[in-house]
Amino acid sequence: MMRLPRILHHAAVATVILGLVACGDSETAPAADDHTPVSYTVLLDGTAATAPYTLTEGQTVRVRLEFLNAAGENLDAVESEHFARVTFTPPSLATVSPVADHHFQFDVTGAAAATGTLEVGFGHDALADETTFPAVAVTVQPAP
């Protein structure tokens, strides 16, 4: 009669030991849905561009932003629930018009030949201020 409790005791001890071995420090947690961008790419009229960016006075280009999270995953799939923002400094450098139904796209028109900066933001609402990337150089060149 004492055998059954002893077997249960050994089974419980074995379960605890296996649990401790299985939960070692080397294990990583499963990846969560990470919608926090760590980088972005600017596409001007569909072509990837790098800073410093160049616009032309009076000409409109479609600016599309592609955001990547820490795992290198493109965040285009969450565009309907997230927003991007582009801000030019000085504001007179360019005009920005959001593209309907595309939160990561804008029509940008070089307004005045000058130099300045572009700042990109990302978030869950139209302010797109949850993640702000460092400003980069922009030049608006005179119209040809």
C-alpha angles and dihedrals in degrees: 000000000000090000097078097055091046091053090049090049091053091046091052092049091048091050092052092048092049090048092053092048093047093051099056124150092256093070118100125213117249114268114266125212097277113195095168111113121220096180142008141202124219118219116195110200088339097311121111112243134188131214133299088060123204125209128178123235111257095006123114122217129184108241115201121183122208113197125201127197126217091276090056092250118150112240097208089111091067096047093111091059099037136054138214129208132201119195125185123205117234091033089219089067096083144348120238126206120181115232111240114256092003112094093183096051133080139173106230125191123194103235106183133011103253144102128260142124141286122215122194124205135185133196151126096276138040092273088067091197103135093091120026122185124210115273117259132202122271130183125195107203123205117268113265 
